[in-house]
Amino acid sequence: MALFRAAVIASACRLYAQTGIKANRAYTPTAMLKAATQITGQKYRRGQHMKAALDIKIWCDAMKAALPVVEREG
């Protein structure tokens, strides 16, 4: 669930950084950066939405690599 949330926040940050469009009314630019801070642990200043998106992508890639691989028999 945390991985999906992170991916959505990264997407919202990229959208805002590239176009200035908010993903929804509740996701203000400040709220997006606060959510990114909760995920990565790094503080982001106003206007650092693309940096936050890239940092979250790195975090997502690390979490995907840490997921266990389950092989189905049969």
TACORQUI-V61989 format. One record per backbone hydrogen bond with DSSP energy under -0.5 kcal/mol. NH is the residue of the N-H (numbers start at 1). CO is the residue of the C=O. Records with the same first field share a line. If there is no record, write none. Layout:
NH->CO  CO
//
This chain:
5->1
6->2
7->3
8->4
9->5
10->6
11->7
12->8
13->9
14->10
15->11
16->12
17->13
18->14
19->15
20->15  16
21->15
28->26
32->28
33->29
34->30
35->31
36->32
37->33
38->34
39->35
40->36
41->37
48->45
52->48
53->49
54->50
55->51
56->52
57->53
58->54
59->55
60->56
61->57
62->58
63->59
64->60
65->61
66->62
67->63  64
70->68
71->69
//
